[in-house]
Amino acid sequence: MKKNLIVIVLVVLVIGTIGTAAYLQFVKPDEASKVVSKPYEGEQTAGFETLLNSSNNFDLGVNKYGQPIFIDRDKAYEQMLITCNDGIEAIKKTGDLPKISKQNMDAYGSIGAELSESDFSRDVLKQAAFIGVFYDFYCHSDDDFYINRAEGGD
């Protein structure tokens, strides 16, 4: 009986050690998404201060690569949907795009930069242009963004 108990305890300890090692190796936090300093106050926000200052959800920090990132990118995304609703709708109609999502935000950012003053108000144009900047900051929180760039991708 004592032998069985000792074997069971040893097996549990070995499995626990292996599990802990695997967790630490494969489930570590993304480094790009970690804010190493805050706030970010750089040239990439020029012209968009009013939008960025409209909500704490747009608070920026800097990642280990020195790039601006949102402190909480999910809250920032949800806030962008609200704050830039008119710009999003203008882009959607102009580009005949599906509803904006995290997966197609780059297309919205590209078309947003091409909207014309003759067709939209300054506020709508500012919101549309902000989506491209927002997308950049959003991507800076993603390690895959840096991996792709290092491999020659976008």
N, C-alpha and C positions, 0 to 999 in steps of 0.2 A: 504494500500500500504506500509506504514512504517513497519507494523507488518511483512509482507512478506519479506521485505528487511532485517529486523533484524533476522528473522528465517534463511534465506539463509546465511547470514554472520556467524551466530552461527554454522550452519551445516558445512560450509566450514572450519571454525576454528577447529571443532571437528574432521572432516575427516583429516585435515592437521596434527593435533596433533597425531592421531592414526597412520597415515602414517609415520610420522617422528619416532615415537617410534618403529614401526615395522622395519623400515629401520635400525635403530641403533642396534636393537636386532639381526636381522637375516642377515644383509648384511655388517658385519664388516670384515675387512681384516684378512686374515690368519696370525696367529702369527708366524708360522714356516717360512713363506716366508719373514718376516720382518728382514732386516739386522740391528742388534743392534750395531755392531762395524765392522770396516774394517781397513786395509785389514786382511785377514786370512793368517797367516804364521805358519803352524804347520806341524807335522810329516806326516799327510796324503797326503801331496803333494810331499813327498820325491821321487825323481827319475822322476818326471813329470814336473819339473820346466820349461824345454825348451818348452814343449807343452803349458803349462799354460801361459807362458810369450809370446807366439807367437801372442796373440791377447788380446786387452782390453776386448773383449767379454767374456773372461774367468776370469775376475776379481772376486775375492772371498771376502766374508765378513763372519760374524758369526751370527747365529740366536740366539734366546733367550735360546736355549738348549745348546749353546756352540759348535754347529756343523758348519762346513764350508758349505756355500751355495754360489751359483752364485748370483752376484748383480742383473743380469738380466738373469734369467734362459732360457728364450726363445731365446735370442741372443746367449747365450752359446751353446744351443742345435744346432742352425743353424751353428755356428762356428765349433762345433765338427763334423758335417757332412762333412764339407769342410776339416778341418785339419786332420781328421782321415779316410779319404776316403779309402786309401789302406788297413788299418786295418779292416775297416768295410767290405770291399769286401772279405778279407781273411776269416773273421769269417763267413760271409754269405755262402761262398762256403764250408768251413769246416763243418759247422753245418747244411747245407742245410736249411737255414732259409729264411723267406720272407724278403722283404725290411725292413731295420731298421725303427722303429718308436718309439715314446715316450712310447707306450704300450708294446713293446717287447725288450726294451733296456736291461732289466735284463738278458735275454737269451744271448744277444750279449756279455754282460760283463762276464758271466760265461764261455762261450766258448772261449772268448778272452784270458782268463788266462790259457787256456789249449793248445794253439798253440805251435808248436815245432820250435826250431831254425833250425832244419834240413830242414824244409819246407819253412821258410820265413826269410826275412832279419830282422836285428835288428830294423830298423825303423818301419817296419810293426808290429813286435811284440810289440814294445813300444806303438804304436797307439792302437793296440788291447787291451793291458793291461790297457791303459788309459780309455777305454770305461767303464770298471768296476768301476774305481775310479770316473769317471764322473757321472755314474749312482748314486753312493752313494751321491755325492754332490747335484745332481739334486733332489734326494728323500728328502734330509734334508730340502728342501724348501716347503715340503708338509705336512700339518697338519695331513692328513690321515696316513702318514708314522708313526708318533708318536702315534696316536690312535691305529693303528694295533699292534705296539710293546707293548703298555701298556696292550692290550687285549691278548697278547701271540702270536700274528701273526708274520709274517716276518718283 
